[in-house]
Amino acid sequence: METPIDPKSIALKFNEYIGNADIEGLVGLMTDDHVFIDMANARIEGKLNNRKMAWEPFFRLFPGYHNIFEKILVKGSTVILQGYAVCSDEVLNNVPAIWIAEIIKDKVSLWHIYPDTEQNRERWGL
């Protein structure tokens, strides 16, 4: 029996794949029913849909994009990451955000990006 990997390590590896535009690594860490929700509450469900509708176009449009986390909390299988994005596109550059990762069986089932507001910081215990 394999020892489960801690949720924080999985969330950070998922983010590393985002920063490296590593679509294969990213998809490999998604559950089949993975859900991605962006800051505008656009929702994409399913591993293959996320690959085709979210990440492949995103990596083409925003090369060099990566996230910087300044605070990380773990609550059970939920990882709360607070920080900002770095991007050549000014619309996405230095935007403060809160990322929520839900980890199930060593895979990311949810990657939800929230605006970094006082209300969201309170909601997530930041």
Backbone as CSV, one residue per row, in Angstrom:
resi,resn,N_x,N_y,N_z,CA_x,CA_y,CA_z,C_x,C_y,C_z
1,MET,0.846,-1.188,0.000,0.000,0.000,0.000,0.885,1.243,0.000
2,GLU,0.562,2.190,-0.876,1.346,3.416,-0.963,0.977,4.365,0.162
3,THR,1.980,5.059,0.662,1.739,6.082,1.669,1.225,7.330,0.972
4,PRO,0.113,7.902,1.452,-0.398,9.126,0.820,0.617,10.269,0.923
5,ILE,0.625,11.095,-0.094,1.472,12.286,-0.102,0.702,13.394,0.594
6,ASP,1.399,14.253,1.322,0.668,15.305,2.033,0.059,16.289,1.034
7,PRO,-1.144,16.796,1.344,-1.865,17.682,0.422,-1.063,18.908,-0.015
8,LYS,-0.287,19.490,0.896,0.493,20.678,0.548,1.476,20.371,-0.576
9,SER,2.169,19.249,-0.488,3.137,18.872,-1.523,2.462,18.683,-2.873
10,ILE,1.272,18.108,-2.867,0.547,17.891,-4.121,0.132,19.228,-4.724
11,ALA,-0.414,20.125,-3.903,-0.827,21.446,-4.401,0.374,22.219,-4.949
12,LEU,1.504,22.149,-4.263,2.694,22.860,-4.733,3.243,22.248,-6.024
13,LYS,3.168,20.938,-6.155,3.605,20.280,-7.392,2.679,20.679,-8.543
14,PHE,1.367,20.725,-8.286,0.389,21.158,-9.291,0.736,22.567,-9.758
15,ASN,1.020,23.448,-8.810,1.386,24.820,-9.149,2.713,24.881,-9.909
16,GLU,3.644,24.024,-9.553,4.918,23.965,-10.284,4.665,23.605,-11.751
17,TYR,3.759,22.664,-11.977,3.406,22.299,-13.352,2.776,23.481,-14.084
18,ILE,1.964,24.270,-13.395,1.393,25.471,-14.012,2.522,26.420,-14.413
19,GLY,3.428,26.693,-13.488,4.536,27.611,-13.754,5.451,27.153,-14.879
20,ASN,5.553,25.837,-15.061,6.393,25.283,-16.127,5.609,25.014,-17.411
21,ALA,4.324,25.358,-17.411,3.433,25.067,-18.550,3.528,23.594,-18.938
22,ASP,3.592,22.737,-17.929,3.728,21.288,-18.121,2.336,20.664,-18.128
23,ILE,1.724,20.604,-19.300,0.348,20.123,-19.403,0.233,18.654,-19.001
24,GLU,1.219,17.840,-19.343,1.152,16.415,-19.002,1.235,16.215,-17.490
25,GLY,2.156,16.929,-16.842,2.263,16.836,-15.390,1.000,17.315,-14.710
26,LEU,0.466,18.422,-15.202,-0.743,19.017,-14.632,-1.919,18.051,-14.726
27,VAL,-2.154,17.527,-15.917,-3.265,16.596,-16.124,-3.053,15.322,-15.307
28,GLY,-1.806,14.900,-15.170,-1.504,13.711,-14.381,-1.848,13.853,-12.912
29,LEU,-1.899,15.085,-12.416,-2.256,15.318,-11.010,-3.737,15.628,-10.813
30,MET,-4.525,15.636,-11.884,-5.958,15.918,-11.768,-6.745,14.627,-11.554
31,THR,-7.802,14.721,-10.736,-8.767,13.630,-10.687,-9.543,13.642,-12.007
32,ASP,-10.179,12.529,-12.344,-10.964,12.476,-13.584,-12.078,13.513,-13.588
33,ASP,-12.630,13.799,-12.405,-13.730,14.770,-12.296,-13.238,16.143,-11.824
34,HIS,-11.980,16.437,-12.081,-11.356,17.700,-11.656,-12.218,18.906,-12.047
35,VAL,-12.295,19.873,-11.129,-13.029,21.113,-11.379,-12.060,22.283,-11.243
36,PHE,-12.067,23.152,-12.248,-11.306,24.395,-12.211,-12.300,25.547,-12.214
37,ILE,-12.122,26.484,-11.285,-12.968,27.676,-11.228,-12.043,28.878,-11.146
38,ASP,-12.170,29.785,-12.122,-11.295,30.951,-12.127,-11.881,32.083,-11.290
39,MET,-11.178,33.194,-11.253,-11.576,34.308,-10.398,-12.911,34.924,-10.807
40,ALA,-13.308,34.711,-12.052,-14.599,35.221,-12.535,-15.709,34.181,-12.346
41,ASN,-15.397,33.097,-11.652,-16.320,31.992,-11.389,-16.679,31.179,-12.627
42,ALA,-15.862,31.264,-13.676,-16.037,30.364,-14.815,-15.602,28.976,-14.357
43,ARG,-16.419,27.982,-14.645,-16.209,26.631,-14.124,-16.027,25.651,-15.281
44,ILE,-14.989,24.827,-15.178,-14.754,23.769,-16.157,-14.629,22.463,-15.388
45,GLU,-15.403,21.464,-15.804,-15.429,20.179,-15.109,-14.846,19.080,-15.983
46,GLY,-14.084,18.199,-15.357,-13.511,17.048,-16.038,-12.077,17.286,-16.473
47,LYS,-11.273,16.260,-16.306,-9.847,16.348,-16.637,-9.617,16.741,-18.097
48,LEU,-10.276,16.056,-19.027,-10.049,16.338,-20.448,-10.565,17.710,-20.842
49,ASN,-11.709,18.113,-20.302,-12.227,19.457,-20.578,-11.266,20.519,-20.069
50,ASN,-10.689,20.292,-18.897,-9.741,21.258,-18.348,-8.505,21.365,-19.224
51,ARG,-8.053,20.243,-19.725,-6.881,20.273,-20.607,-7.168,21.109,-21.855
52,LYS,-8.274,20.785,-22.535,-8.588,21.408,-23.826,-9.136,22.825,-23.700
53,MET,-9.964,23.084,-22.682,-10.670,24.362,-22.589,-9.993,25.376,-21.671
54,ALA,-9.135,24.896,-20.777,-8.502,25.823,-19.829,-6.997,25.913,-20.052
55,TRP,-6.284,24.829,-19.774,-4.837,24.938,-19.657,-4.102,25.047,-20.981
56,GLU,-4.462,24.280,-21.996,-3.747,24.413,-23.274,-3.870,25.833,-23.829
57,PRO,-5.091,26.409,-23.893,-5.185,27.798,-24.370,-4.472,28.787,-23.445
58,PHE,-4.571,28.571,-22.136,-3.949,29.479,-21.172,-2.439,29.528,-21.376
59,PHE,-1.817,28.367,-21.505,-0.367,28.331,-21.678,0.064,28.993,-22.985
60,ARG,-0.755,28.898,-24.031,-0.434,29.577,-25.295,-0.563,31.093,-25.152
61,LEU,-1.597,31.536,-24.454,-1.862,32.975,-24.319,-0.934,33.677,-23.330
62,PHE,-0.511,32.953,-22.287,0.246,33.590,-21.203,1.538,32.830,-20.896
63,PRO,2.484,32.803,-21.835,3.749,32.114,-21.553,4.470,32.797,-20.387
64,GLY,5.089,31.981,-19.564,5.833,32.527,-18.435,4.996,32.810,-17.203
65,TYR,3.701,32.556,-17.263,2.830,32.783,-16.102,3.254,31.874,-14.951
66,HIS,3.265,32.432,-13.760,3.460,31.604,-12.567,2.897,32.309,-11.340
67,ASN,2.656,31.516,-10.307,2.089,32.020,-9.057,3.159,32.073,-7.982
68,ILE,3.088,33.105,-7.158,3.957,33.249,-5.991,3.061,33.156,-4.763
69,PHE,3.342,32.203,-3.886,2.544,32.041,-2.676,3.297,32.613,-1.482
70,GLU,2.610,33.460,-0.738,3.198,34.086,0.448,2.730,33.426,1.734
71,LYS,1.610,32.722,1.666,1.078,32.039,2.839,0.369,30.776,2.384
72,ILE,0.594,29.684,3.110,-0.036,28.408,2.782,-0.578,27.798,4.069
73,LEU,-1.847,27.427,4.030,-2.485,26.739,5.148,-3.024,25.405,4.653
74,VAL,-2.997,24.406,5.521,-3.585,23.111,5.194,-4.635,22.801,6.246
75,LYS,-5.837,22.500,5.769,-6.944,22.107,6.644,-7.486,20.788,6.119
76,GLY,-6.984,19.692,6.683,-7.375,18.375,6.188,-6.881,18.181,4.770
77,SER,-7.808,17.939,3.850,-7.439,17.723,2.449,-7.516,19.007,1.621
78,THR,-7.758,20.135,2.295,-7.854,21.430,1.617,-6.567,22.219,1.833
79,VAL,-6.019,22.735,0.741,-4.823,23.570,0.814,-5.220,24.973,0.374
80,ILE,-4.903,25.956,1.209,-5.246,27.355,0.966,-3.938,28.092,0.702
81,LEU,-3.836,28.703,-0.472,-2.602,29.357,-0.887,-2.904,30.816,-1.188
82,GLN,-2.188,31.706,-0.552,-2.416,33.144,-0.739,-1.174,33.754,-1.367
83,GLY,-1.388,34.573,-2.387,-0.256,35.214,-3.041,-0.694,36.022,-4.237
84,TYR,0.094,35.917,-5.309,-0.202,36.701,-6.506,0.391,35.997,-7.727
85,ALA,-0.093,36.404,-8.891,0.388,35.842,-10.147,1.410,36.779,-10.771
86,VAL,2.355,36.195,-11.486,3.322,36.954,-12.275,3.074,36.578,-13.731
87,CYS,2.872,37.605,-14.555,2.509,37.354,-15.946,2.923,38.540,-16.803
88,SER,3.273,38.276,-18.056,3.620,39.367,-18.974,2.392,40.198,-19.339
89,ASP,1.206,39.639,-19.181,-0.042,40.361,-19.440,-0.404,41.170,-18.200
90,GLU,-0.504,42.475,-18.349,-0.756,43.360,-17.203,-2.067,43.057,-16.480
91,VAL,-3.039,42.510,-17.202,-4.326,42.189,-16.574,-4.152,41.120,-15.493
92,LEU,-3.230,40.190,-15.705,-3.010,39.102,-14.752,-1.804,39.323,-13.849
93,ASN,-0.958,40.287,-14.155,0.276,40.480,-13.400,0.016,41.121,-12.042
94,ASN,0.625,40.554,-11.023,0.553,41.064,-9.647,-0.862,41.140,-9.090
95,VAL,-1.749,40.294,-9.581,-3.114,40.258,-9.059,-3.128,39.381,-7.810
96,PRO,-3.471,39.962,-6.643,-3.542,39.163,-5.427,-4.694,38.162,-5.512
97,ALA,-4.436,36.949,-5.043,-5.452,35.906,-5.143,-5.306,34.906,-4.006
98,ILE,-6.355,34.113,-3.855,-6.358,32.976,-2.939,-6.728,31.759,-3.779
99,TRP,-5.870,30.763,-3.771,-6.118,29.522,-4.493,-6.539,28.466,-3.481
100,ILE,-7.569,27.725,-3.808,-8.019,26.617,-2.973,-7.819,25.333,-3.768
101,ALA,-7.085,24.410,-3.185,-6.876,23.100,-3.803,-7.484,22.042,-2.893
102,GLU,-8.351,21.222,-3.458,-8.900,20.068,-2.747,-8.165,18.836,-3.258
103,ILE,-7.624,18.065,-2.324,-6.831,16.900,-2.688,-7.587,15.631,-2.298
104,ILE,-7.738,14.731,-3.262,-8.380,13.439,-3.022,-7.480,12.357,-3.607
105,LYS,-7.091,11.410,-2.759,-6.246,10.289,-3.193,-5.030,10.770,-3.985
106,ASP,-4.339,11.747,-3.424,-3.090,12.278,-3.989,-3.255,12.963,-5.345
107,LYS,-4.467,13.425,-5.633,-4.728,14.162,-6.876,-5.520,15.421,-6.542
108,VAL,-5.457,16.401,-7.428,-6.174,17.665,-7.234,-7.565,17.521,-7.845
109,SER,-8.585,17.596,-6.989,-9.965,17.486,-7.481,-10.568,18.860,-7.752
110,LEU,-10.015,19.891,-7.107,-10.517,21.257,-7.285,-9.350,22.229,-7.248
111,TRP,-9.347,23.167,-8.178,-8.407,24.301,-8.185,-9.277,25.529,-8.396
112,HIS,-9.525,26.265,-7.322,-10.464,27.395,-7.346,-9.699,28.658,-6.967
113,ILE,-9.795,29.666,-7.806,-9.088,30.924,-7.566,-10.094,31.976,-7.125
114,TYR,-9.827,32.573,-5.975,-10.669,33.631,-5.423,-9.905,34.951,-5.421
115,PRO,-10.606,36.065,-5.571,-9.955,37.357,-5.343,-9.498,37.437,-3.884
116,ASP,-8.368,38.045,-3.653,-7.863,38.214,-2.283,-8.543,39.434,-1.668
117,THR,-9.700,39.182,-1.070,-10.463,40.234,-0.397,-10.504,39.932,1.092
118,GLU,-10.855,40.934,1.872,-10.975,40.719,3.316,-11.986,39.616,3.608
119,GLN,-13.098,39.630,2.894,-14.138,38.615,3.095,-13.602,37.210,2.797
120,ASN,-12.862,37.062,1.704,-12.311,35.745,1.375,-11.198,35.333,2.332
121,ARG,-10.401,36.282,2.804,-9.377,35.947,3.806,-10.039,35.430,5.077
122,GLU,-11.115,36.080,5.509,-11.841,35.616,6.699,-12.437,34.236,6.453
123,ARG,-13.036,34.053,5.299,-13.667,32.773,4.956,-12.677,31.621,5.055
124,TRP,-11.448,31.844,4.605,-10.451,30.780,4.555,-9.449,30.819,5.709
125,GLY,-9.677,31.689,6.681,-8.831,31.710,7.869,-7.450,32.288,7.652
126,LEU,-7.345,33.240,6.746,-6.041,33.865,6.462,-5.879,35.171,7.223
